């Protein structure tokens, strides 16, 4: 029965080893979901209505603020293609991006503005740089039209 006496000690060692590996592993929350994107846009639209565009857009554009979560952030555009808020790249704010193309040559901002003029809400697919991985990845963006603007948040596939 030597084996039986050593087995609890071996099991304990194995358990401690597994626990140590789990504690040392980096925590990865994963990519945002479509439901989270929709919820963020709806909260963003409500925030613009309640606090005013200027204050809301400033908050949306804070990369460490409450409107940015992992790879999920808000972007707001005037219907002419000018960025009014951007949670991942403040350099785009105030710039007309209507002619911007993705890696495949798709004029995704122009397409987004055309979709916003035709529908109150929609999903759009294109490729864009994921702010967490820094890689160009397929993205699907949920948008809602709000007056003469479109409020959007997207998820990477």
Secondary structure, DSSP 8 states (H G I E B T S, - for coil): -HHHHHHHHHHHHHHHHHHHHHHHS--------HHHHHHHHHHHHHHHHHH-HHHHHHHHT-TTSTT-BTTB-EEEEETTSBEEEESS-GGGTT-B-TT---TT---HHHHHHHHHHH-SEEEEEEEEE-TTT-SEEEEEEEEEEETTEEEEEEEE-
